């Protein structure tokens, strides 16, 4: 099948859809590991499942997979520096990222909008990415934070409209 578009056009068009920015964290060999993803979604209520989509070339994903559990940290609109640190290649990504352990011992990034602790449930190959499904076992949200968003190649924030009475 011949496509009428190339990968840069595909990326540009899909960039019209804003996404939240999440940091996926885990501990591997006693050290925190993390990566940033812009693809995260709920999957199921019963059992409670979520998913994210790491690139197959990621060097952080194999460490998170090896851990067998992970924490999804929904980054807040003031966490551009955390996003840059965890998206970087090599080195200690957590040098300047303030975090604390969850009940399961996974890194919760301080200042995040919410965190979701998961056990690895399934991994599926999907083109140049994986579909990673996690079963949620604990979660918490900070009600005074706004999420960091990625839209058309840049970062921004979201402010909800006031509730509309119907």
Buried (B, 14 or more C-beta within 10 A) or exposed (E): EEEEEEEEEEEEEEBEEEBBBBBBBBBBEEEBBBBBBBBBEEBEEEEBBBBBBBBEEBEBBEBBBEBEBBBBBBBBBEBEEBBEBBBEEEEEBBEEBEBEEBEBEBBBBEBBBBBBBBEBBEBEEEEEBBBBBBBBBEBEEEEEBEBBBBBEEEBEEEEEEEEEEE
